[in-house]
Amino acid sequence: MTGFDPTGSTVVVTGAGNGIGAALATTMAAHGARTVVADLDAAGAARTVEAITAAGGTALGVPGDAASQDGVDALIAAARAEYGPIDAWFANAGVDRGRGLDASDDDWELSWNVNVLAHVHAARRLVPDWVERGRGRFVVTASAAGLLTMLGAPAYSVTKHGAVAFAEWLSATYRHRGVVVQAVCPQGVQTRMLDDAGPLKELLSHDTALTVDDVAGAVLEACSDDRFLILPHPEVADYYRARAQATDRWLGGMNRLQRGLETTTRQENRP
Ligand SMILES: NC(=O)c1ccc[n+]([C@@H]2O[C@H](COP(=O)([O-])OP(=O)(O)OC[C@H]3O[C@@H](n4cnc5c(N)ncnc54)[C@H](O)[C@@H]3O)[C@@H](O)[C@H]2O)c1
């Protein structure tokens, strides 16, 4: 069966205390899902639950780490205990740490754990149940950086490529068993993460940063046809094609953007 109707479904959204995750959770809840709101930020998770319940929706807040295997296990147990089997998992929590070659091993390790291993930890537990039931949905909030690259942010770019690669592998392996996998790959979105991106903020906003509700709306819409790539900024498809078809030309263009960024940063740092 194609498509996903949130009504009466149990969905889990990680990183749902803020930003895109909060919008995904409120959107799913507004369409009738029993929504589990997971975040390291307990106050953020509580805020999202409050917003959902105030609007007449159903939500459970589960503060904790959605990246470690223990954290994922605790989250799955809490969700199943409250609402029964999990129908859809929105692997949305993500981090953007470190800049350039100065990114530390700790930055790389955290990025790897949250942006990639979290998805492995979740899929390992969820997929066997979904295969048995003949249905389940795993939606990864990756990034356009996972298809292209993000200047200045090697740990983010590499691990978001890893997130997309893992999602592709899951889809290729389990789609005939009813498991639908989707990868959300936006460019700039107006959240705290974009605010913290420093000089990159302007570059990432070049194609107009979307609101979190734009992204949640695009995800809801894409849930109806099960497409793998969800591109809230449609122009990302053109860049992705250009990267594949004329890689050196595309890299030359990225390098021109990098040089522009260096000039802007030099001008900003001038006394
Ligand atoms: N904002 C953008 O421009 C943009 C663009 C493309 C992709 N994304 C991706 O969208 C997702 C959401 O980002 P956002 O922009 O809403 O950022 P955000 O910082 O507003 O929200 C991220 C949330 O994830 C939570 N989180 C981080 N690590 C966690 C962990 N281990 N366990 C549980 N929760 C954890 C944070 O506490 C935070 O609430 C991320 O995966 C990000 O990489 C963002």
The ligand as an SDF file (V2000), in Angstrom:
LIG
                    3D

 44 48  0  0  0  0  0  0  0  0999 V2000
   18.2660   24.2000    9.9530 N   0  0  0  0  0  0  0  0  0  0  0  0
   18.7550   23.8750    8.7720 C   0  0  0  0  0  0  0  0  0  0  0  0
   19.1130   24.7730    7.9600 O   0  0  0  0  0  0  0  0  0  0  0  0
   18.8300   22.4190    8.3650 C   0  0  0  0  0  0  0  0  0  0  0  0
   19.0330   22.1330    6.9940 C   0  0  0  0  0  0  0  0  0  0  0  0
   19.1290   20.8100    6.5990 C   0  0  0  0  0  0  0  0  0  0  0  0
   18.9880   19.7910    7.5270 C   0  0  0  0  0  0  0  0  0  0  0  0
   18.7960   20.0810    8.8390 N   0  0  0  0  0  0  0  0  0  0  0  0
   18.6730   18.9610    9.7830 C   0  0  0  0  0  0  0  0  0  0  0  0
   17.4040   19.0340   10.4040 O   0  0  0  0  0  0  0  0  0  0  0  0
   17.4500   18.3640   11.6670 C   0  0  0  0  0  0  0  0  0  0  0  0
   16.8530   19.2640   12.7310 C   0  0  0  0  0  0  0  0  0  0  0  0
   17.6850   20.4150   12.8490 O   0  0  0  0  0  0  0  0  0  0  0  0
   17.1400   21.8660   13.2570 P   0  0  0  0  0  0  0  0  0  0  0  0
   17.5910   22.8050   12.2340 O   0  0  0  0  0  0  0  0  0  0  0  0
   15.7010   21.7730   13.6360 O   0  0  0  0  0  0  0  0  0  0  0  0
   18.0820   22.1220   14.5280 O   0  0  0  0  0  0  0  0  0  0  0  0
   17.7670   22.4390   16.0560 P   0  0  0  0  0  0  0  0  0  0  0  0
   19.1130   22.5910   16.6690 O   0  0  0  0  0  0  0  0  0  0  0  0
   16.7620   23.5270   16.1660 O   0  0  0  0  0  0  0  0  0  0  0  0
   17.0740   21.0980   16.5740 O   0  0  0  0  0  0  0  0  0  0  0  0
   17.7860   19.9000   16.7310 C   0  0  0  0  0  0  0  0  0  0  0  0
   17.2360   19.2020   17.9540 C   0  0  0  0  0  0  0  0  0  0  0  0
   17.8900   17.9130   18.0730 O   0  0  0  0  0  0  0  0  0  0  0  0
   18.1360   17.7030   19.4610 C   0  0  0  0  0  0  0  0  0  0  0  0
   19.1880   16.7130   19.6230 N   0  0  0  0  0  0  0  0  0  0  0  0
   20.4830   16.8350   19.2800 C   0  0  0  0  0  0  0  0  0  0  0  0
   21.1520   15.7080   19.6150 N   0  0  0  0  0  0  0  0  0  0  0  0
   20.2470   14.8670   20.1710 C   0  0  0  0  0  0  0  0  0  0  0  0
   20.3180   13.5540   20.7120 C   0  0  0  0  0  0  0  0  0  0  0  0
   21.4710   12.8750   20.7690 N   0  0  0  0  0  0  0  0  0  0  0  0
   19.1820   12.9890   21.1840 N   0  0  0  0  0  0  0  0  0  0  0  0
   17.9980   13.6830   21.1560 C   0  0  0  0  0  0  0  0  0  0  0  0
   17.8750   14.9160   20.6700 N   0  0  0  0  0  0  0  0  0  0  0  0
   18.9920   15.5020   20.1800 C   0  0  0  0  0  0  0  0  0  0  0  0
   18.4920   19.0820   20.0040 C   0  0  0  0  0  0  0  0  0  0  0  0
   18.3590   19.1340   21.4180 O   0  0  0  0  0  0  0  0  0  0  0  0
   17.5030   19.9610   19.2510 C   0  0  0  0  0  0  0  0  0  0  0  0
   16.2950   20.1090   19.9610 O   0  0  0  0  0  0  0  0  0  0  0  0
   18.9230   18.0330   11.9040 C   0  0  0  0  0  0  0  0  0  0  0  0
   19.1700   16.6800   11.5840 O   0  0  0  0  0  0  0  0  0  0  0  0
   19.6430   18.9450   10.9200 C   0  0  0  0  0  0  0  0  0  0  0  0
   20.9100   18.4510   10.5560 O   0  0  0  0  0  0  0  0  0  0  0  0
   18.7100   21.3750    9.2690 C   0  0  0  0  0  0  0  0  0  0  0  0
  1  2  1  0
  2  3  2  0
  2  4  1  0
  4  5  1  0
  4 44  2  0
  5  6  2  0
  6  7  1  0
  7  8  2  0
  8  9  1  0
  8 44  1  0
  9 10  1  0
  9 42  1  0
 10 11  1  0
 11 12  1  0
 11 40  1  0
 12 13  1  0
 13 14  1  0
 14 15  2  0
 14 16  1  0
 14 17  1  0
 17 18  1  0
 18 19  2  0
 18 20  1  0
 18 21  1  0
 21 22  1  0
 22 23  1  0
 23 24  1  0
 23 38  1  0
 24 25  1  0
 25 26  1  0
 25 36  1  0
 26 27  1  0
 26 35  1  0
 27 28  2  0
 28 29  1  0
 29 30  1  0
 29 35  2  0
 30 31  1  0
 30 32  2  0
 32 33  1  0
 33 34  2  0
 34 35  1  0
 36 37  1  0
 36 38  1  0
 38 39  1  0
 40 41  1  0
 40 42  1  0
 42 43  1  0
M  CHG  2   8   1  16  -1
M  END
$$$$
